[in-house]
């Protein structure tokens, strides 16, 4: 049930974000603004989601993830609802960027942190299965949003996206509170944050993810516009995002399985997928033929999807499951710098150069730089993983009571 909740939650957060490039062209035309200014809508939403993650983590530590995620669902839906009445870009910055972004901050990090606490040995596979929601929803949402815009205009489409986002409340209702015996030894949120700021490998990992995050979302914001610059019609251009989404789906499951099956540090797999994603991004401006563009979309979708579950699986190995709420929240907050600057930088380069060649080249360079930082993590070149995580001793915590469950029931392992 926790994996199922994370599956739909990831679909309704990042599936919407990654398909928002369909609205990008409509906003440029409706408000007669430059690409760089319109790009701030998605970037503010991503940045608020990530920068506000420590708040979601802290609230989840105190109240449990269930009420926090349900509240986030209400905020995400309300932001999209208000955006349908926007008369300027400022309204979109506040509604989609700030309000919906705040809702996403209260849903994404607490859900994945809760999932990390439920699994130990099969954590990468659980992450991979949960995050396939992003690939499936991207495949469905990009052409769906384009169809909605064609039939109901962008305002009507946003109303329906608001209705979809309200289902995040159901995702939150599925999260059952869980307490681990490790929780008693890591201290409160303040003590955990202090220890993390003095944790060298954690800080280097955060820098790597920030660099990766700067270039990661560029195709989902600007690929449709890039293809239209090449003469593609809007619907086929949106469908290419769906092609990437299918490949993304396969990549997440395959990477989740490999993360548990292949010996050695999971960070090594993350470095491989990050490098390949950066190369595929840098090659996008070189391709002109439709066939080559489809091949690149498949390659980008697979590798970018593959890096996601292992990225979340590396963190518990570095900081332990007891500190995963604070650790994941802090990572999301710091890497929000990349999410905030990536798309506007890409839009700025488009405005200056007149095309997206420099935009995709720079995005690929950011991922390759992040890949290089990953090689500095502990035991990266060793044959075995030095994981701080182990099969957890679990205590299911419904409401205010703690009921120990015997290990012979199987819950002591996974």
TADA-V217951 format. One record per helix or strand. SS is the DSSP state (a for helix, b for strand). FROM is the first residue (numbers start at 1). TO is the last residue. If there is no record, write none. Layout:
BEGIN
SS;FROM;TO
SS;FROM;TO
END
This chain:
BEGIN
a;2;18
a;21;31
a;35;51
a;53;63
a;65;83
a;89;105
a;108;118
a;123;165
a;168;173
b;178;180
a;183;186
a;189;197
a;200;216
a;218;229
a;234;261
a;266;283
a;290;319
a;321;353
a;357;374
b;394;396
b;403;404
a;407;409
END
